[in-house]
Amino acid sequence: MATDKWNELYLAAKNVLQPRDISRCIEAGGVAAAIESESGKIYVGVCVDTACTLGICAERNAIFNMITNGENAIRRGIAINRDGKAMAPCGACREFMTQLMPDSYRDIKVMMDYDNRRIVTLGDLTPEWWL
């Protein structure tokens, strides 16, 4: 059931949410994300923020985890902030998901508000892709 999958995704992201300083130049874990791949498997990631912009967003980190494990397509995803509230993917993450699935990115479901179960598609967030 889709609702159960959203709960799984939320809990998976919440499980890795751990804001912390890695070094005096790097912070991590202030945002966590979980994505469901086409196979139904869940992959997670956290943001890694650096002093020199070499960091990564939680969503792309989760997607890289999926790709590392041999999968190439996303069904749905959620990112949560340090307060556990769902948040929209940034422009770079939207662009990456669009380039990952150029023919079907519009179908990826994104949880915008977990408490109120507000879900949109990446097509809603990225209606006119540049390529």
C-alpha positions in Angstrom: 0.0 0.0 0.0 1.3 3.4 -0.9 0.6 5.0 2.5 2.7 2.3 4.2 5.5 3.0 1.8 5.5 6.7 2.7 5.7 5.7 6.3 8.6 3.5 5.6 10.3 6.2 3.7 9.7 8.8 6.4 11.0 6.5 9.1 14.1 5.5 7.0 15.0 9.2 6.6 14.3 10.0 10.2 16.6 7.1 11.2 19.6 8.7 9.5 18.8 12.3 10.5 21.6 13.2 12.8 22.8 16.8 12.6 26.5 16.9 13.5 29.8 18.5 12.8 32.2 16.2 11.0 35.1 18.6 11.1 35.5 22.4 11.5 34.7 22.6 7.7 32.0 20.0 7.3 28.5 19.5 8.8 26.3 16.6 8.0 22.9 15.0 8.7 20.8 18.2 9.0 18.6 17.0 6.2 17.9 13.3 5.5 16.2 11.7 2.5 14.8 8.4 1.5 13.8 7.3 -2.0 12.0 4.2 -3.2 13.5 2.8 -6.3 11.6 1.1 -9.1 12.2 -2.3 -7.5 10.6 -1.0 -4.2 13.8 -0.9 -2.3 14.5 2.1 -0.1 17.7 4.1 -0.2 18.7 6.8 2.2 21.2 9.7 2.3 22.0 12.8 4.3 23.2 16.2 3.3 26.9 17.0 3.7 27.6 20.7 3.8 31.2 21.9 3.3 32.9 25.3 3.6 33.8 25.2 -0.1 30.5 24.1 -1.7 31.8 20.5 -2.4 29.0 19.0 -0.3 25.9 17.1 -1.4 22.2 17.3 -0.8 20.5 14.4 1.0 18.3 13.5 -2.0 21.2 13.2 -4.4 23.2 11.3 -1.8 20.2 8.8 -1.5 20.1 8.6 -5.4 23.8 8.0 -5.6 23.3 5.2 -3.0 20.6 3.7 -5.3 22.9 4.0 -8.4 25.8 2.4 -6.5 23.5 -0.5 -5.7 22.7 -1.1 -9.4 19.3 0.7 -9.7 18.5 3.5 -12.1 14.9 4.6 -11.5 12.9 6.4 -8.7 9.3 5.9 -7.8 9.0 8.4 -4.9 11.0 10.3 -2.3 11.0 12.4 0.8 13.5 14.8 2.3 13.1 16.0 5.9 14.8 18.8 7.8 16.2 18.6 11.3 12.7 19.1 12.8 11.4 16.1 10.9 9.3 18.2 8.5 9.2 17.2 4.8 10.7 19.7 2.4 10.8 20.2 -1.4 13.9 19.1 -3.3 16.2 22.0 -4.3 16.7 22.9 -7.9 19.9 20.9 -8.3 18.1 17.7 -7.0 15.2 18.3 -9.3 17.5 18.7 -12.2 19.5 15.5 -11.3 16.3 13.4 -11.0 15.1 14.9 -14.3 18.3 13.9 -16.1 18.3 10.5 -14.4 14.8 9.8 -15.9 14.3 12.2 -18.8 11.4 10.3 -20.3 9.5 9.6 -17.1 10.7 12.1 -14.4 7.2 13.7 -14.4 5.9 10.6 -12.6 8.2 10.6 -9.6 6.2 11.3 -6.5 7.6 13.8 -3.9 6.3 14.2 -0.4 5.9 17.9 0.3 4.1 17.7 3.7 4.2 14.4 5.6 1.9 15.5 8.4 -0.9 16.5 5.9 0.1 13.8 3.3 0.6 16.4 0.5 2.2 14.7 -2.4 3.1 16.2 -5.8 5.0 14.9 -8.8 8.3 16.0 -10.0 6.4 17.1 -13.1 4.4 19.5 -10.9 7.7 20.9 -9.5 9.5 20.9 -12.9 6.8 21.5 -15.5 9.1 22.7 -18.4 12.4 21.1 -18.4 15.1 22.8 -20.5 16.3 19.7 -22.5 
